[in-house]
Amino acid sequence: MNGDSNAALISFIAYTIIVFLLAALSNRAAKGREFVGEYFLGSRSFGVWAFALTFAATNASGGTFMGFPALVYSHGWTLALWIAAFMIMPLVSMAMIGKRLNQVARKCDALTIPEVLRGRFESSSVGLVATGLLVFFMFFYLIAQFKAGGKILSTLLQDEPVFQQAVTVVTDATSAIPWVNQADPDYLVCLLVFSVAVIVYVVYGGFRAVVWTDVMQGIVMFVGVLVMLVLALWQVGGLENATRKMARMTPPKHIVAIVSLPDPVVTHQSVAKGTWINDSGNIYRVAEPVIFPSGASRSESAKFIEITTPFEIEQIASQVADEGWRVEVTETTAYKYGSDREGVYLTNPGPSTSSELGFLAVGSAISFFIFWPFAATGQPSNMVRLLSFKDSRTLRFSVFTVAIYYSIIYFSLVVIFCCARVLLPGMEIDPDRTMPELASRLTINAGVPWLAGLLVAAPFAAVMSSVDSFLLVVSSAVVRDVYQGHINRDAPEHKLRWLSYSVTVVVGVLAVLFVLNPPTYLQDLIVFATGGLAACFLIPMVLALYWPRMTSSGAIAGMIGGTLTHLLLTCWGYLLYREFRPYDLGGLNPFLWDLLGSTIACLVAVAVGPAPEDRLIDKFFRRQDAPHA
């Protein structure tokens, strides 16, 4: 096994070295160019392939390759309905605002989304409100991506002796530090390695490095998914066989239990997370370390899952010997929808631990079909990409390129991780690790362990391509919109350069601190941040681009109204479910209510506030003045 992991590690390191080489080449290509425009927007010079792949890779984040597979594994085929609208996302997000946004940004000489809004209304207040809300929600995005990066590396490195030594050193060094000492040691080390790597290459290479690496990462993601699809279908015996087995599956039970051993332990011992226990044919998997105090034969209470599908129980029991350990269940939590029900992974709405309506009720499915394309349209990280293409031809071809790319990627992922339900039982203990675990299993079974490094590079590429973009969006908002826009308009280039580097590092470090103890499902953070940013920016931006009567007060009201609605429904959901998830008012995705709140706030503020200046209407809505894009 160690030789297998060495091979995977070597191929993964080779991939990472290439990423840093691209950053170095980008830094050299940027020499002699104006720093701010080059560092944050690559001088607006990207053609079809660079623009299309950087747009696709930025959206295909850790949620795509970590959070989404975890949901497919946990809820089954219904995720095809959940993600279906992502296939048409480019047709909405790029076609609806792409050309017009690029025109307005060029007219304002804007490099960031808050700067576009500030220039459109010639209002510093609009820019500051947009910057504050952007930084707030984008920070949750960064937290999700850093978690994904740490999980990927911990799976890849878990059998490496050097890595385990590093874990021991870091554990000893952080044992007395509050909050930090609560993090899983393996995850903590990998999180630190990932954060240092991505922050260094973003600081060194800037936007051009981000785009160049996105092109490479977009290709890696595409090829990696297709390779996994072939291996998964081959090893599961074809999609028909996987479907027949899924039809017989029932969701596991989440339990709290005490383990009894035949004899007392001599010294303090623990049973690692992920360990299988065979108790007279009943199969359990450890969801958190099981602790045995010195001299005890009974453990402290710990969390487990209990496998309930008969053929899975038989299969695991044949591989895990009954060593006389006895599991005493003290608390059982069954699925609220799907418990003991066969076929629940094949049909809508899919099993759910928290809702009696299942994971994806009809109203939620319709809501998500609206949510994904329009929420993506409202993302500043996507909008800033729309400032960087060089002409209309680039935009038109990119729309179709990205649509085809997503269609292949997401449908393949649904198939792959439905197969994973058959190949990897018990991943409910840590669903966000399903993807790297499956990559390792598929390649070892195929006799090509070195390929695991390249397959794991696919989600790692997705995470890096998102982290680098989000770091630049946040740092550009602080440097360009706050410091240069309001504090020191005539700041020299060398000061802007070092301030940009410093903000990028500080934001990255803060994200690491917040993600030391993240929520169970990475996708919860993704959906919260995606919905929040779209609630804040979508309606104000669309009205700013296309409605001459839109005003600065309307833009501010729309941003705040959408944000407050989003936060209210999220807090309501947390109080109701005790989970980090919003409340589906009326059975609809909260995003719809967010947009409604934003729209009403915009229209009311425009109606009661001062009329827009004729000068601004003439500047942005006279056809003969529109710049070419």
C-alpha positions as CSV (number, residue, x, y, z in Angstrom):
1,M,0.0,0.0,0.0
2,N,2.8,2.4,0.8
3,G,4.4,1.8,-2.6
4,D,1.0,2.6,-4.2
5,S,0.7,5.8,-2.3
6,N,4.3,6.8,-3.2
7,A,3.4,6.4,-6.9
8,A,0.3,8.5,-6.5
9,L,2.2,11.1,-4.5
10,I,5.0,11.4,-7.1
11,S,2.5,12.0,-9.9
12,F,0.6,14.5,-7.8
13,I,3.8,16.4,-6.9
14,A,4.7,16.5,-10.6
15,Y,1.4,18.1,-11.4
16,T,1.8,20.7,-8.6
17,I,5.3,21.6,-9.9
18,I,3.7,22.3,-13.3
19,V,1.2,24.7,-11.7
20,F,4.1,26.7,-10.1
21,L,6.0,26.8,-13.3
22,L,3.0,28.4,-15.0
23,A,2.8,30.9,-12.2
24,A,6.5,31.7,-12.8
25,L,5.9,32.1,-16.5
26,S,3.0,34.4,-15.8
27,N,5.0,36.5,-13.6
28,R,7.6,36.9,-16.3
29,A,4.9,37.7,-18.9
30,A,3.5,40.5,-16.7
31,K,6.8,42.3,-16.6
32,G,6.5,45.8,-18.0
33,R,2.7,45.9,-17.8
34,E,0.7,48.2,-15.6
35,F,0.4,46.3,-12.3
36,V,-3.2,46.7,-11.2
37,G,-4.8,46.0,-14.6
38,E,-2.5,43.0,-15.2
39,Y,-2.6,41.5,-11.7
40,F,-6.3,41.7,-11.2
41,L,-7.6,41.3,-14.8
42,G,-4.8,40.1,-17.1
43,S,-5.1,43.3,-19.2
44,R,-8.5,42.1,-20.6
45,S,-6.8,40.2,-23.4
46,F,-8.1,36.5,-23.2
47,G,-9.4,34.6,-26.2
48,V,-11.9,31.7,-26.5
49,W,-10.1,28.8,-24.9
50,A,-8.5,30.8,-22.1
51,F,-11.7,32.6,-21.3
52,A,-14.0,29.6,-21.6
53,L,-11.8,27.3,-19.5
54,T,-11.0,29.8,-16.8
55,F,-14.8,30.5,-16.5
56,A,-15.6,26.8,-16.4
57,A,-12.8,25.9,-14.0
58,T,-13.7,28.8,-11.6
59,N,-17.3,27.5,-11.3
60,A,-16.1,23.8,-11.1
61,S,-14.9,24.3,-7.5
62,G,-14.4,22.0,-4.5
63,G,-18.2,21.8,-4.5
64,T,-18.1,20.1,-7.9
65,F,-15.5,17.4,-7.1
66,M,-16.0,17.1,-3.3
67,G,-19.3,18.4,-2.1
68,F,-21.4,17.3,-5.1
69,P,-20.0,13.7,-5.1
70,A,-20.7,13.6,-1.4
71,L,-24.4,14.4,-2.1
72,V,-24.6,11.9,-5.0
73,Y,-23.2,9.2,-2.7
74,S,-25.6,10.2,0.1
75,H,-28.8,10.7,-1.8
76,G,-28.5,8.8,-5.2
77,W,-29.8,9.5,-8.6
78,T,-32.0,12.4,-7.6
79,L,-28.9,14.6,-7.8
80,A,-29.2,14.5,-11.5
81,L,-32.3,16.7,-11.1
82,W,-30.6,18.8,-8.5
83,I,-27.7,19.8,-10.8
84,A,-29.5,19.6,-14.2
85,A,-29.7,23.4,-14.7
86,F,-25.9,23.7,-14.4
87,M,-25.8,22.4,-18.0
88,I,-27.5,25.6,-19.2
89,M,-25.8,27.9,-16.8
90,P,-23.4,29.5,-19.4
91,L,-26.4,30.3,-21.6
92,V,-27.8,32.4,-18.8
93,S,-24.8,33.8,-16.9
94,M,-22.6,34.6,-19.9
95,A,-25.3,35.5,-22.5
96,M,-27.5,37.5,-20.2
97,I,-25.0,40.1,-18.9
98,G,-21.7,39.3,-20.5
99,K,-21.4,41.8,-23.4
100,R,-23.2,44.6,-21.6
101,L,-21.2,44.2,-18.4
102,N,-18.0,44.2,-20.5
103,Q,-19.1,47.4,-22.2
104,V,-20.0,49.3,-19.0
105,A,-16.8,48.1,-17.3
106,R,-14.6,49.5,-20.2
107,K,-16.5,52.8,-20.1
108,C,-15.9,53.1,-16.3
109,D,-12.3,51.7,-16.7
110,A,-13.4,49.3,-13.9
111,L,-11.4,46.2,-12.9
112,T,-13.7,44.9,-10.1
113,I,-17.5,44.4,-9.7
114,P,-17.9,47.0,-6.9
115,E,-15.9,49.4,-9.2
116,V,-18.4,48.7,-12.0
117,L,-21.3,49.6,-9.7
118,R,-19.5,52.6,-8.3
119,G,-18.7,53.9,-11.8
120,R,-22.2,53.2,-13.2
121,F,-23.8,55.4,-10.5
122,E,-20.8,57.5,-9.7
123,S,-21.4,56.7,-6.0
124,S,-18.7,55.8,-3.6
125,S,-21.4,54.5,-1.2
126,V,-22.5,51.8,-3.7
127,G,-19.0,50.7,-4.1
128,L,-18.3,50.4,-0.4
129,V,-21.5,48.5,0.3
130,A,-20.8,46.1,-2.6
131,T,-17.2,45.6,-1.4
132,G,-18.3,44.8,2.2
133,L,-20.9,42.3,1.2
134,L,-18.6,40.7,-1.4
135,V,-15.9,40.1,1.1
136,F,-18.3,38.7,3.6
137,F,-19.9,36.1,1.4
138,M,-16.7,35.3,-0.6
139,F,-15.0,34.4,2.7
140,F,-17.5,31.5,3.1
141,Y,-16.5,30.4,-0.4
142,L,-12.9,30.4,0.5
143,I,-13.6,28.4,3.7
144,A,-15.3,25.7,1.6
145,Q,-12.4,25.5,-0.9
146,F,-9.7,25.3,1.8
147,K,-11.6,22.5,3.5
148,A,-11.8,20.6,0.2
149,G,-8.0,21.1,-0.4
150,G,-7.2,19.8,3.1
151,K,-9.5,16.7,2.6
152,I,-7.9,15.9,-0.7
153,L,-4.4,16.0,0.5
154,S,-5.2,14.1,3.7
155,T,-6.6,11.2,1.7
156,L,-3.6,11.2,-0.7
157,L,-0.9,11.4,2.1
158,Q,-2.5,9.3,4.9
159,D,-0.2,6.3,4.4
160,E,3.1,8.3,4.0
161,P,5.5,7.8,6.9
162,V,6.9,11.4,6.5
163,F,3.4,12.7,6.6
164,Q,2.6,10.9,9.8
165,Q,5.8,12.2,11.4
166,A,4.7,15.7,10.4
167,V,1.3,15.1,11.9
168,T,2.9,14.1,15.2
169,V,5.1,17.2,15.3
170,V,2.2,19.6,14.5
171,T,-0.1,17.8,17.0
172,D,2.5,18.4,19.8
173,A,3.0,22.0,18.7
174,T,-0.7,22.9,18.6
175,S,-2.0,20.8,21.6
176,A,-2.2,23.9,23.9
177,I,-3.6,26.3,21.3
178,P,-7.4,26.7,21.7
179,W,-9.6,26.1,18.6
180,V,-6.5,24.8,16.6
181,N,-6.2,21.8,18.9
182,Q,-9.8,20.8,18.1
183,A,-9.0,20.1,14.4
184,D,-8.2,16.6,13.2
185,P,-4.3,16.5,13.1
186,D,-4.1,14.9,9.6
187,Y,-6.5,17.5,8.2
188,L,-4.7,20.3,9.9
189,V,-1.3,19.4,8.4
190,C,-2.8,19.1,4.9
191,L,-4.7,22.3,5.3
192,L,-1.5,24.2,6.1
193,V,0.3,22.7,3.1
194,F,-2.5,23.5,0.7
195,S,-3.0,27.0,1.9
196,V,0.7,27.9,1.7
197,A,0.9,26.4,-1.8
198,V,-2.1,28.2,-3.3
199,I,-1.4,31.6,-1.6
200,V,2.2,31.6,-2.8
201,Y,1.3,30.9,-6.5
202,V,-1.6,33.5,-6.5
203,V,0.6,36.2,-5.0
204,Y,3.4,35.4,-7.4
205,G,1.4,35.0,-10.6
206,G,-1.7,37.2,-10.3
207,F,-4.7,37.0,-12.7
208,R,-2.7,35.8,-15.7
209,A,-1.3,32.9,-13.7
210,V,-4.8,32.1,-12.5
211,V,-6.1,32.0,-16.1
212,W,-3.2,29.9,-17.4
213,T,-3.5,27.4,-14.6
214,D,-7.3,27.3,-15.0
215,V,-6.8,26.3,-18.6
216,M,-4.6,23.4,-17.6
217,Q,-6.8,22.6,-14.6
218,G,-9.9,22.6,-16.8
219,I,-8.3,20.0,-19.1
220,V,-7.1,17.9,-16.1
221,M,-10.7,18.0,-14.6
222,F,-12.2,16.9,-17.9
223,V,-9.8,14.0,-18.6
224,G,-9.8,13.0,-14.9
225,V,-13.6,12.6,-14.8
226,L,-13.7,10.6,-18.0
227,V,-11.0,8.2,-16.7
228,M,-12.8,7.8,-13.5
229,L,-16.1,7.1,-15.4
230,V,-14.5,4.3,-17.4
231,L,-12.8,2.7,-14.3
232,A,-15.9,3.0,-12.1
233,L,-18.2,1.4,-14.7
234,W,-15.7,-1.4,-15.4
235,Q,-15.1,-2.2,-11.7
236,V,-18.8,-2.1,-10.8
237,G,-19.7,-4.4,-13.6
238,G,-21.6,-1.9,-15.7
239,L,-24.3,0.7,-15.0
240,E,-27.0,-1.9,-15.1
241,N,-25.4,-4.0,-12.3
242,A,-24.8,-0.9,-10.2
243,T,-28.4,0.1,-10.6
244,R,-29.6,-3.4,-9.6
245,K,-27.5,-3.2,-6.4
246,M,-28.6,0.3,-5.6
247,A,-32.2,-0.9,-5.9
248,R,-31.6,-3.3,-2.9
249,M,-29.8,-0.7,-0.7
250,T,-31.3,0.9,2.4
251,P,-29.7,3.9,4.2
252,P,-27.5,3.2,7.2
253,K,-28.4,4.2,10.8
254,H,-26.4,6.8,12.6
255,I,-25.8,5.6,16.2
256,V,-24.0,6.5,19.4
257,A,-22.6,3.4,21.1
258,I,-20.1,2.0,23.6
259,V,-17.7,-0.8,22.5
260,S,-16.8,-3.6,24.9
261,L,-13.6,-5.6,24.5
262,P,-13.0,-9.2,25.6
263,D,-10.1,-8.0,27.9
264,P,-9.2,-4.7,29.4
265,V,-6.6,-2.6,27.6
266,V,-3.2,-2.1,29.4
267,T,-2.7,1.5,28.3
268,H,-4.8,4.3,26.9
269,Q,-5.9,3.2,23.4
270,S,-8.1,4.5,20.6
271,V,-9.8,2.9,17.5
272,A,-9.3,5.1,14.4
273,K,-12.1,6.7,12.5
274,G,-13.1,4.5,9.5
275,T,-12.5,1.2,11.3
276,W,-15.0,-1.6,10.6
277,I,-16.4,-3.7,13.5
278,N,-18.1,-7.0,13.1
279,D,-20.3,-7.8,16.1
280,S,-21.7,-11.2,15.5
281,G,-22.6,-10.3,11.9
282,N,-23.8,-6.8,12.7
283,I,-21.6,-4.4,10.8
284,Y,-20.6,-1.0,12.2
285,R,-18.1,1.7,11.0
286,V,-16.4,4.1,13.4
287,A,-17.4,7.7,12.7
288,E,-15.1,9.3,15.3
289,P,-12.2,7.8,17.3
290,V,-13.3,5.3,20.0
291,I,-11.4,5.9,23.2
292,F,-10.5,3.2,25.8
293,P,-9.0,4.6,29.1
294,S,-6.1,2.7,30.7
295,G,-7.3,-0.6,32.3
296,A,-10.8,-0.4,30.8
297,S,-12.6,-2.9,28.7
298,R,-15.5,-0.5,27.8
299,S,-15.0,2.6,25.6
300,E,-16.3,6.1,26.0
301,S,-19.4,6.9,23.9
302,A,-18.7,7.5,20.2
303,K,-20.5,7.9,16.9
304,F,-20.8,5.0,14.4
305,I,-22.9,4.1,11.4
306,E,-24.6,0.7,11.2
307,I,-24.9,-0.9,7.8
308,T,-28.5,-2.1,7.0
309,T,-28.3,-3.5,3.5
310,P,-28.1,-7.3,3.6
311,F,-25.7,-7.9,0.7
312,E,-23.4,-5.2,2.1
313,I,-23.4,-6.7,5.5
314,E,-22.6,-10.1,4.1
315,Q,-19.8,-8.7,1.9
316,I,-18.1,-6.7,4.7
317,A,-18.5,-9.5,7.3
318,S,-16.6,-11.8,4.9
319,Q,-13.7,-9.3,5.0
320,V,-13.8,-8.2,8.7
321,A,-13.3,-10.9,11.3
322,D,-15.4,-11.0,14.5
323,E,-12.8,-10.3,17.2
324,G,-15.2,-10.5,20.1
325,W,-15.9,-6.8,20.2
326,R,-19.4,-6.0,21.3
327,V,-21.3,-2.7,20.4
328,E,-23.8,-1.5,22.9
329,V,-26.1,1.0,21.1
330,T,-27.2,3.9,23.3
331,E,-28.8,6.2,20.7
332,T,-30.1,5.6,17.2
333,T,-30.9,8.2,14.5
334,A,-32.7,6.7,11.4
335,Y,-33.2,8.6,8.2
336,K,-36.4,10.7,8.4
337,Y,-37.1,9.7,4.8
338,G,-36.0,6.4,3.3
339,S,-35.2,4.4,6.4
340,D,-35.4,0.7,5.8
341,R,-36.8,1.4,2.3
342,E,-35.2,-0.3,-0.7
343,G,-34.8,1.6,-4.0
344,V,-34.7,5.0,-2.3
345,Y,-31.3,5.8,-3.9
346,L,-32.8,5.4,-7.4
347,T,-35.9,7.6,-7.2
348,N,-36.8,11.1,-6.3
349,P,-36.7,12.7,-3.7
350,G,-33.8,10.5,-2.3
351,P,-33.1,9.6,1.3
352,S,-32.8,12.4,3.9
353,T,-31.6,12.5,7.5
354,S,-33.4,15.7,8.3
355,S,-36.6,16.0,6.1
356,E,-39.6,13.8,6.0
357,L,-40.1,15.0,2.4
358,G,-36.8,13.5,1.3
359,F,-33.7,15.3,0.0
360,L,-35.3,16.8,-3.1
361,A,-39.0,17.4,-3.1
362,V,-40.6,18.6,-6.3
363,G,-40.7,22.2,-5.2
364,S,-37.0,22.1,-4.3
365,A,-36.1,20.5,-7.7
366,I,-37.8,23.3,-9.6
367,S,-36.2,25.8,-7.3
368,F,-32.7,24.4,-8.0
369,F,-33.4,24.5,-11.7
370,I,-33.8,28.3,-11.3
371,F,-31.1,28.6,-8.6
372,W,-28.0,27.3,-10.4
373,P,-28.0,29.4,-13.6
374,F,-29.2,32.6,-12.0
375,A,-27.1,32.2,-8.9
376,A,-24.1,31.7,-11.0
377,T,-24.9,34.8,-13.0
378,G,-24.8,36.8,-9.7
379,Q,-21.4,35.6,-8.7
380,P,-18.7,38.4,-8.7
381,S,-16.0,35.7,-9.5
382,N,-18.0,35.0,-12.7
383,M,-18.7,38.6,-13.4
384,V,-15.1,39.6,-13.2
385,R,-14.3,36.9,-15.8
386,L,-16.8,38.7,-18.1
387,L,-14.6,41.8,-17.9
388,S,-11.6,39.9,-19.3
389,F,-12.6,38.6,-22.8
390,K,-11.3,40.6,-25.7
391,D,-14.3,40.6,-28.2
392,S,-17.9,39.5,-28.8
393,R,-16.8,36.4,-30.9
394,T,-14.9,35.2,-27.8
395,L,-18.0,35.4,-25.7
396,R,-20.3,33.7,-28.3
397,F,-18.0,30.7,-28.8
398,S,-17.3,30.4,-25.0
399,V,-21.0,30.1,-24.2
400,F,-21.3,26.9,-26.1
401,T,-17.9,25.6,-25.1
402,V,-18.7,25.9,-21.4
403,A,-22.2,24.4,-21.8
404,I,-20.8,21.3,-23.5
405,Y,-18.1,21.0,-20.9
406,Y,-20.5,21.1,-17.9
407,S,-22.9,18.7,-19.5
408,I,-20.2,16.0,-19.8
409,I,-18.6,16.7,-16.4
410,Y,-21.8,16.7,-14.3
411,F,-23.6,13.8,-15.8
412,S,-20.4,11.7,-15.6
413,L,-20.0,12.6,-11.9
414,V,-23.6,11.5,-11.1
415,V,-22.9,8.1,-12.7
416,I,-19.4,7.7,-11.1
417,F,-20.7,8.4,-7.5
418,C,-23.7,6.2,-7.9
419,C,-21.2,3.5,-8.7
420,A,-19.3,4.6,-5.6
421,R,-22.3,3.6,-3.4
422,V,-21.6,0.0,-4.5
423,L,-17.8,0.1,-4.4
424,L,-17.3,2.1,-1.2
425,P,-19.8,1.3,1.6
426,G,-19.9,3.3,4.7
427,M,-18.6,6.7,3.4
428,E,-21.4,8.4,5.4
429,I,-18.8,8.8,8.2
430,D,-17.1,11.5,6.1
431,P,-18.9,12.0,2.8
432,D,-16.7,14.8,1.5
433,R,-13.8,12.3,1.2
434,T,-15.7,10.0,-1.1
435,M,-14.0,11.4,-4.3
436,P,-10.4,11.0,-3.3
437,E,-11.1,7.6,-1.6
438,L,-12.8,6.4,-4.8
439,A,-9.9,7.6,-7.0
440,S,-7.5,5.7,-4.8
441,R,-9.6,2.5,-4.8
442,L,-10.2,2.6,-8.6
443,T,-6.6,3.0,-9.5
444,I,-5.2,0.4,-7.1
445,N,-7.8,-2.2,-8.3
446,A,-6.8,-1.4,-11.9
447,G,-3.1,-1.9,-11.1
448,V,-2.1,1.7,-11.9
449,P,-1.7,3.3,-8.5
450,W,0.3,6.2,-9.9
451,L,-2.9,7.3,-11.7
452,A,-4.5,8.1,-8.4
453,G,-2.3,11.2,-8.1
454,L,-3.6,12.5,-11.4
455,L,-7.2,11.6,-10.7
456,V,-6.9,13.4,-7.3
457,A,-5.4,16.3,-9.2
458,A,-8.8,16.8,-10.9
459,P,-10.6,17.9,-7.7
460,F,-7.4,19.6,-6.5
461,A,-7.3,21.5,-9.7
462,A,-11.0,22.5,-9.2
463,V,-10.2,23.7,-5.7
464,M,-7.1,25.6,-6.7
465,S,-8.8,27.3,-9.6
466,S,-11.6,28.5,-7.3
467,V,-9.4,29.6,-4.4
468,D,-7.1,31.6,-6.6
469,S,-10.0,33.4,-8.2
470,F,-11.7,34.1,-4.9
471,L,-8.5,35.4,-3.3
472,L,-8.1,37.8,-6.2
473,V,-11.7,38.9,-6.1
474,V,-11.4,39.7,-2.3
475,S,-7.9,41.3,-2.5
476,S,-8.9,43.4,-5.5
477,A,-12.0,44.6,-3.7
478,V,-9.9,45.7,-0.7
479,V,-7.0,47.2,-2.7
480,R,-8.8,48.7,-5.7
481,D,-12.2,49.7,-4.2
482,V,-11.3,50.6,-0.6
483,Y,-7.7,51.7,-0.5
484,Q,-7.1,53.2,-4.0
485,G,-10.8,54.3,-4.4
486,H,-11.2,56.0,-1.0
487,I,-7.9,56.3,0.9
488,N,-5.1,57.0,-1.6
489,R,-6.2,57.6,-5.2
490,D,-2.6,58.4,-6.3
491,A,-0.9,55.4,-4.6
492,P,2.3,54.5,-6.3
493,E,2.5,51.1,-8.1
494,H,5.0,49.6,-5.7
495,K,2.7,50.3,-2.8
496,L,-0.3,48.8,-4.6
497,R,1.7,45.8,-5.4
498,W,2.8,45.0,-1.9
499,L,-0.6,45.8,-0.5
500,S,-2.2,43.4,-2.9
501,Y,0.2,40.7,-1.9
502,S,-0.4,41.4,1.8
503,V,-4.2,41.3,1.6
504,T,-4.1,38.0,-0.3
505,V,-1.9,36.5,2.4
506,V,-4.0,37.8,5.3
507,V,-7.3,36.7,3.7
508,G,-5.9,33.2,3.1
509,V,-4.6,32.9,6.7
510,L,-8.0,34.0,8.1
511,A,-9.8,31.4,5.9
512,V,-7.5,28.7,7.3
513,L,-8.3,29.7,10.9
514,F,-12.1,29.6,10.2
515,V,-12.0,26.2,8.4
516,L,-10.1,24.3,11.1
517,N,-13.5,22.9,12.3
518,P,-15.8,23.1,9.3
519,P,-19.4,21.8,8.8
520,T,-19.9,18.1,7.8
521,Y,-21.0,18.9,4.3
522,L,-18.8,21.2,2.2
523,Q,-21.7,21.8,-0.1
524,D,-23.6,23.6,2.7
525,L,-21.0,26.3,2.6
526,I,-21.1,26.4,-1.2
527,V,-24.8,26.8,-1.4
528,F,-24.8,29.5,1.4
529,A,-22.1,31.6,-0.3
530,T,-23.5,31.1,-3.8
531,G,-27.0,32.1,-2.8
532,G,-25.8,35.0,-0.7
533,L,-23.7,36.5,-3.4
534,A,-26.4,36.2,-6.0
535,A,-29.0,37.6,-3.6
536,C,-26.8,40.6,-3.1
537,F,-25.6,41.3,-6.7
538,L,-27.9,39.7,-9.3
539,I,-30.9,42.1,-9.3
540,P,-28.9,45.3,-8.7
541,M,-26.4,44.5,-11.4
542,V,-29.0,43.5,-14.0
543,L,-31.1,46.6,-13.4
544,A,-27.9,48.8,-13.4
545,L,-26.9,47.4,-16.8
546,Y,-30.3,47.5,-18.5
547,W,-32.6,50.0,-16.7
548,P,-31.8,53.7,-17.2
549,R,-33.9,54.7,-14.2
550,M,-32.0,52.6,-11.8
551,T,-30.3,54.7,-9.0
552,S,-27.6,54.3,-6.5
553,S,-30.1,54.1,-3.6
554,G,-31.9,51.3,-5.5
555,A,-28.7,49.4,-5.9
556,I,-27.8,49.7,-2.2
557,A,-31.3,48.8,-1.1
558,G,-31.3,45.8,-3.4
559,M,-28.0,44.5,-2.1
560,I,-29.0,44.9,1.5
561,G,-32.6,43.6,1.0
562,G,-31.4,40.4,-0.7
563,T,-28.7,39.8,1.9
564,L,-31.0,40.3,4.9
565,T,-33.6,37.9,3.3
566,H,-30.8,35.3,2.8
567,L,-29.5,35.6,6.3
568,L,-33.0,35.5,7.9
569,L,-33.9,32.2,6.1
570,T,-30.5,30.7,6.9
571,C,-30.8,31.6,10.6
572,W,-34.4,30.3,10.6
573,G,-33.2,27.0,9.1
574,Y,-30.4,26.7,11.6
575,L,-32.8,27.2,14.5
576,L,-35.3,24.7,13.0
577,Y,-32.9,21.9,11.8
578,R,-29.8,22.6,14.0
579,E,-27.8,22.4,10.8
580,F,-26.1,25.0,8.6
581,R,-28.9,25.1,6.0
582,P,-31.6,27.6,5.1
583,Y,-35.3,27.2,5.6
584,D,-37.3,26.3,2.4
585,L,-40.2,28.6,2.9
586,G,-43.2,27.3,1.0
587,G,-41.2,24.3,-0.1
588,L,-39.1,26.6,-2.4
589,N,-35.4,27.3,-2.5
590,P,-34.6,30.3,-0.3
591,F,-32.8,31.9,-3.4
592,L,-36.2,32.7,-4.9
593,W,-37.3,34.6,-1.8
594,D,-33.8,36.3,-1.7
595,L,-34.4,37.6,-5.3
596,L,-37.9,38.7,-4.4
597,G,-36.6,40.6,-1.3
598,S,-33.9,42.2,-3.4
599,T,-36.3,43.2,-6.2
600,I,-38.8,44.7,-3.9
601,A,-36.1,46.7,-2.0
602,C,-34.7,48.0,-5.4
603,L,-38.1,49.1,-6.7
604,V,-39.2,50.8,-3.5
605,A,-35.9,52.7,-3.2
606,V,-36.1,53.8,-6.8
607,A,-39.7,54.9,-6.4
608,V,-39.2,57.0,-3.3
609,G,-35.7,58.2,-4.0
610,P,-34.3,60.9,-6.3
611,A,-34.4,60.4,-10.0
612,P,-31.2,59.4,-11.8
613,E,-29.2,62.2,-13.4
614,D,-29.7,62.7,-17.2
615,R,-25.9,62.8,-17.5
616,L,-25.6,59.2,-16.3
617,I,-28.4,58.0,-18.6
618,D,-26.7,59.7,-21.6
619,K,-23.3,58.2,-20.6
620,F,-24.4,54.6,-20.3
621,F,-27.5,54.2,-22.5
622,R,-26.8,56.2,-25.7
623,R,-26.2,53.6,-28.3
624,Q,-23.7,55.7,-30.3
625,D,-21.5,56.0,-27.2
626,A,-21.2,52.3,-26.5
627,P,-17.6,51.0,-26.7
628,H,-16.9,48.0,-28.9
629,A,-16.7,44.6,-27.1
